[in-house]
Amino acid sequence: MYGLYDKEGILRYVNSDKDACIAYAEFFDLNSHSYSLMLLSDRTEDIENINFDQNQAKNNS
């Protein structure tokens, strides 16, 4: 599983195929200086419980 992060460190795309992540970056005209590609895990069960929702709000009550 690969994750594509922008230069601000925000996760923009996750896919099990490295080439798909690179194609995503190319589609949005991101050059190699404006993103990083990281191997998240080879095991699907390691990422099943990761919540990729950027709009999570904490409940302080």
VOLUM-162029 format. One record per atom (N, C-alpha, C): residue in one letter; atom name; x, y negated, z negated. Coordinates in nm, 4 decimals, decimal comma. Atoms other than C-alpha are relative to their C-alpha. Layout:
+---------+-------+----------+----------+----------+
! residuo ! atomo !       px !       py !       pz !
+---------+-------+----------+----------+----------+
!       A !    CA !        X !        Y !        Z !
...
+---------+-------+----------+----------+----------+
# end
This chain:
+---------+-------+----------+----------+----------+
! residuo ! atomo !       px !       py !       pz !
+---------+-------+----------+----------+----------+
!       M !     N !   0,0851 !   0,1169 !   0,0000 !
!       M !    CA !   0,0000 !   0,0000 !   0,0000 !
!       M !     C !   0,0897 !  -0,1232 !   0,0000 !
!       Y !     N !  -0,0781 !   0,1224 !  -0,0127 !
!       Y !    CA !   0,1419 !  -0,3366 !   0,1027 !
!       Y !     C !  -0,0874 !  -0,1208 !  -0,0300 !
!       G !     N !   0,0684 !   0,1266 !   0,0230 !
!       G !    CA !   0,0466 !  -0,6865 !  -0,0037 !
!       G !     C !   0,0767 !  -0,1115 !   0,0681 !
!       L !     N !  -0,0598 !   0,1143 !  -0,0671 !
!       L !    CA !   0,1117 !  -1,0020 !   0,1932 !
!       L !     C !  -0,0290 !  -0,1236 !  -0,0839 !
!       Y !     N !   0,0123 !   0,1180 !   0,0855 !
!       Y !    CA !   0,1750 !  -1,3090 !  -0,0242 !
!       Y !     C !   0,0433 !  -0,1239 !   0,0777 !
!       D !     N !  -0,0433 !   0,1224 !  -0,0665 !
!       D !    CA !   0,1914 !  -1,6668 !   0,0997 !
!       D !     C !   0,1097 !  -0,0669 !  -0,0828 !
!       K !     N !  -0,1123 !   0,0657 !   0,0676 !
!       K !    CA !   0,4664 !  -1,9110 !  -0,0010 !
!       K !     C !  -0,0376 !  -0,0555 !  -0,1366 !
!       E !     N !   0,0462 !   0,0448 !   0,1311 !
!       E !    CA !   0,2536 !  -2,0218 !  -0,2970 !
!       E !     C !  -0,0234 !   0,1170 !  -0,0950 !
!       G !     N !   0,0131 !  -0,1177 !   0,0839 !
!       G !    CA !   0,2428 !  -1,6655 !  -0,4298 !
!       G !     C !  -0,1400 !   0,0570 !  -0,0082 !
!       I !     N !   0,1372 !  -0,0494 !   0,0012 !
!       I !    CA !  -0,1230 !  -1,6025 !  -0,3514 !
!       I !     C !  -0,0114 !   0,1219 !   0,0914 !
!       L !     N !   0,0207 !  -0,1208 !  -0,0788 !
!       L !    CA !  -0,2139 !  -1,2542 !  -0,2330 !
!       L !     C !  -0,1038 !  -0,0272 !   0,1067 !
!       R !     N !   0,0888 !   0,0317 !  -0,1112 !
!       R !    CA !  -0,3694 !  -1,2958 !   0,1110 !
!       R !     C !  -0,0550 !   0,1244 !   0,0699 !
!       Y !     N !   0,0426 !  -0,1168 !  -0,0767 !
!       Y !    CA !  -0,3975 !  -0,9414 !   0,2480 !
!       Y !     C !   0,0606 !   0,1255 !  -0,0611 !
!       V !     N !  -0,0467 !  -0,1297 !   0,0489 !
!       V !    CA !  -0,3672 !  -0,5796 !   0,1340 !
!       V !     C !  -0,0381 !   0,1056 !   0,1019 !
!       N !     N !   0,0261 !  -0,1073 !  -0,0949 !
!       N !    CA !  -0,3366 !  -0,2794 !   0,3641 !
!       N !     C !   0,1021 !   0,1095 !  -0,0242 !
!       S !     N !  -0,0937 !  -0,1106 !   0,0184 !
!       S !    CA !  -0,1749 !   0,0622 !   0,3522 !
!       S !     C !   0,1040 !   0,0049 !   0,1116 !
!       D !     N !  -0,0902 !   0,0009 !  -0,1144 !
!       D !    CA !   0,0009 !  -0,0126 !   0,6818 !
!       D !     C !   0,0796 !  -0,1306 !   0,0032 !
!       K !     N !  -0,0868 !   0,1182 !  -0,0018 !
!       K !    CA !   0,2982 !  -0,2508 !   0,6765 !
!       K !     C !  -0,0174 !  -0,0811 !   0,1278 !
!       D !     N !   0,0152 !   0,0701 !  -0,1277 !
!       D !    CA !   0,2556 !  -0,3339 !   1,0461 !
!       D !     C !  -0,1309 !  -0,0786 !   0,0071 !
!       A !     N !   0,1274 !   0,0724 !   0,0022 !
!       A !    CA !  -0,1070 !  -0,4360 !   0,9850 !
!       A !     C !   0,0150 !  -0,1300 !  -0,0786 !
!       C !     N !  -0,0239 !   0,1220 !   0,0772 !
!       C !    CA !   0,0080 !  -0,6862 !   0,7226 !
!       C !     C !   0,0774 !  -0,1018 !   0,0838 !
!       I !     N !  -0,0785 !   0,0902 !  -0,0848 !
!       I !    CA !   0,2631 !  -0,8310 !   0,9647 !
!       I !     C !  -0,0863 !  -0,0552 !   0,1124 !
!       A !     N !   0,0905 !   0,0468 !  -0,1053 !
!       A !    CA !   0,0005 !  -0,8500 !   1,2402 !
!       A !     C !  -0,0950 !  -0,1060 !  -0,0539 !
!       Y !     N !   0,0864 !   0,0995 !   0,0648 !
!       Y !    CA !  -0,2275 !  -1,0385 !   0,9981 !
!       Y !     C !   0,0732 !  -0,1332 !  -0,0108 !
!       A !     N !  -0,0796 !   0,1222 !   0,0123 !
!       A !    CA !   0,0503 !  -1,2903 !   0,9310 !
!       A !     C !   0,0181 !  -0,0660 !   0,1361 !
!       E !     N !  -0,0175 !   0,0544 !  -0,1350 !
!       E !    CA !   0,1138 !  -1,3320 !   1,3036 !
!       E !     C !  -0,1298 !  -0,0602 !   0,0530 !
!       F !     N !   0,1297 !   0,0505 !  -0,0445 !
!       F !    CA !  -0,2580 !  -1,3804 !   1,3706 !
!       F !     C !  -0,0254 !  -0,1413 !  -0,0524 !
!       F !     N !   0,0193 !   0,1315 !   0,0613 !
!       F !    CA !  -0,2592 !  -1,6777 !   1,1320 !
!       F !     C !   0,1230 !  -0,0898 !   0,0167 !
!       D !     N !  -0,1192 !   0,0794 !  -0,0330 !
!       D !    CA !   0,0703 !  -1,8104 !   1,2743 !
!       D !     C !   0,0896 !  -0,0258 !  -0,1210 !
!       L !     N !  -0,0921 !   0,0115 !   0,1127 !
!       L !    CA !   0,2612 !  -1,7502 !   0,9515 !
!       L !     C !   0,1364 !   0,0499 !   0,0447 !
!       N !     N !  -0,1334 !  -0,0482 !  -0,0339 !
!       N !    CA !   0,6343 !  -1,7325 !   1,0102 !
!       N !     C !   0,0589 !   0,0727 !  -0,1198 !
!       S !     N !  -0,0559 !  -0,0843 !   0,1062 !
!       S !    CA !   0,8586 !  -1,5057 !   0,8044 !
!       S !     C !   0,0504 !  -0,0806 !  -0,1199 !
!       H !     N !  -0,0423 !   0,0840 !   0,1123 !
!       H !    CA !   0,9632 !  -1,8021 !   0,5856 !
!       H !     C !  -0,1181 !  -0,0434 !  -0,0867 !
!       S !     N !   0,1152 !   0,0456 !   0,0766 !
!       S !    CA !   0,6075 !  -1,8658 !   0,4683 !
!       S !     C !  -0,0792 !   0,1153 !  -0,0631 !
!       Y !     N !   0,0654 !  -0,1120 !   0,0678 !
!       Y !    CA !   0,5158 !  -1,5169 !   0,3446 !
!       Y !     C !   0,1027 !   0,1027 !  -0,0446 !
!       S !     N !  -0,0810 !  -0,1135 !   0,0411 !
!       S !    CA !   0,6575 !  -1,2154 !   0,1671 !
!       S !     C !  -0,0885 !   0,1241 !   0,0029 !
!       L !     N !   0,0697 !  -0,1275 !  -0,0096 !
!       L !    CA !   0,5611 !  -0,8533 !   0,2111 !
!       L !     C !   0,0532 !   0,0896 !  -0,1101 !
!       M !     N !  -0,0427 !  -0,0824 !   0,1124 !
!       M !    CA !   0,5660 !  -0,6285 !  -0,0937 !
!       M !     C !  -0,0712 !   0,1338 !   0,0005 !
!       L !     N !   0,0571 !  -0,1323 !   0,0178 !
!       L !    CA !   0,5135 !  -0,2566 !  -0,1386 !
!       L !     C !  -0,0632 !   0,0031 !  -0,1387 !
!       L !     N !   0,0700 !  -0,0002 !   0,1284 !
!       L !    CA !   0,2476 !  -0,2383 !  -0,4107 !
!       L !     C !   0,0042 !   0,1370 !  -0,0647 !
!       S !     N !  -0,0004 !  -0,1356 !   0,0532 !
!       S !    CA !   0,2239 !   0,1376 !  -0,4509 !
!       S !     C !  -0,0196 !   0,0985 !   0,1135 !
!       D !     N !   0,0225 !  -0,1069 !  -0,0965 !
!       D !    CA !   0,2448 !   0,4568 !  -0,2516 !
!       D !     C !  -0,1203 !   0,0849 !  -0,0390 !
!       R !     N !   0,1085 !  -0,0836 !   0,0512 !
!       R !    CA !  -0,0279 !   0,6105 !  -0,4656 !
!       R !     C !  -0,1286 !  -0,0800 !  -0,0090 !
!       T !     N !   0,1285 !   0,0680 !  -0,0024 !
!       T !    CA !  -0,3886 !   0,5086 !  -0,4049 !
!       T !     C !  -0,0596 !  -0,0133 !  -0,1391 !
!       E !     N !   0,0612 !   0,0053 !   0,1332 !
!       E !    CA !  -0,4929 !   0,5908 !  -0,7611 !
!       E !     C !   0,0611 !  -0,1100 !  -0,0863 !
!       D !     N !  -0,0622 !   0,1081 !   0,0762 !
!       D !    CA !  -0,2483 !   0,3264 !  -0,8902 !
!       D !     C !  -0,0692 !  -0,1332 !   0,0238 !
!       I !     N !   0,0592 !   0,1296 !  -0,0316 !
!       I !    CA !  -0,4436 !   0,0465 !  -0,7210 !
!       I !     C !  -0,1521 !   0,0021 !  -0,0019 !
!       E !     N !   0,1459 !  -0,0083 !  -0,0008 !
!       E !    CA !  -0,8020 !   0,1702 !  -0,7530 !
!       E !     C !  -0,0650 !  -0,0979 !  -0,0968 !
!       N !     N !   0,0601 !   0,0852 !   0,1024 !
!       N !    CA !  -0,8616 !  -0,0427 !  -1,0623 !
!       N !     C !   0,0472 !  -0,1444 !   0,0055 !
!       I !     N !  -0,0447 !   0,1381 !  -0,0135 !
!       I !    CA !  -0,6943 !  -0,3627 !  -0,9403 !
!       I !     C !  -0,1132 !  -0,0825 !   0,0591 !
!       N !     N !   0,1028 !   0,0896 !  -0,0491 !
!       N !    CA !  -0,9405 !  -0,6474 !  -0,8946 !
!       N !     C !   0,0686 !  -0,1136 !   0,0753 !
!       F !     N !  -0,0637 !   0,1004 !  -0,0827 !
!       F !    CA !  -0,8302 !  -0,8688 !  -0,6049 !
!       F !     C !  -0,0840 !  -0,1264 !   0,0150 !
!       D !     N !   0,0875 !   0,1163 !  -0,0089 !
!       D !    CA !  -1,1070 !  -1,1258 !  -0,6591 !
!       D !     C !   0,0710 !  -0,1232 !  -0,0544 !
!       Q !     N !  -0,0679 !   0,1230 !   0,0398 !
!       Q !    CA !  -0,9503 !  -1,4732 !  -0,6683 !
!       Q !     C !  -0,0893 !  -0,0907 !  -0,0839 !
!       N !     N !   0,0942 !   0,0895 !   0,0660 !
!       N !    CA !  -1,2647 !  -1,6263 !  -0,8239 !
!       N !     C !  -0,0474 !   0,0514 !  -0,1350 !
!       Q !     N !   0,0391 !  -0,0505 !   0,1309 !
!       Q !    CA !  -1,2672 !  -1,4522 !  -1,1579 !
!       Q !     C !  -0,0036 !  -0,1150 !  -0,1004 !
!       A !     N !   0,0105 !   0,0997 !   0,1073 !
!       A !    CA !  -1,3828 !  -1,6673 !  -1,4468 !
!       A !     C !  -0,0033 !   0,0733 !  -0,1331 !
!       K !     N !  -0,0011 !  -0,0622 !   0,1327 !
!       K !    CA !  -1,3092 !  -1,5827 !  -1,8066 !
!       K !     C !  -0,1190 !  -0,0492 !  -0,0800 !
!       N !     N !   0,1110 !   0,0332 !   0,0866 !
!       N !    CA !  -1,5954 !  -1,5745 !  -2,0483 !
!       N !     C !   0,0557 !  -0,0288 !  -0,1387 !
!       N !     N !  -0,0564 !   0,0400 !   0,1293 !
!       N !    CA !  -1,4941 !  -1,7669 !  -2,3612 !
!       N !     C !  -0,1023 !   0,0025 !  -0,1133 !
!       S !     N !   0,0984 !   0,0005 !   0,1074 !
!       S !    CA !  -1,8098 !  -1,7042 !  -2,5614 !
!       S !     C !   0,0107 !   0,1223 !  -0,0862 !
+---------+-------+----------+----------+----------+
# end
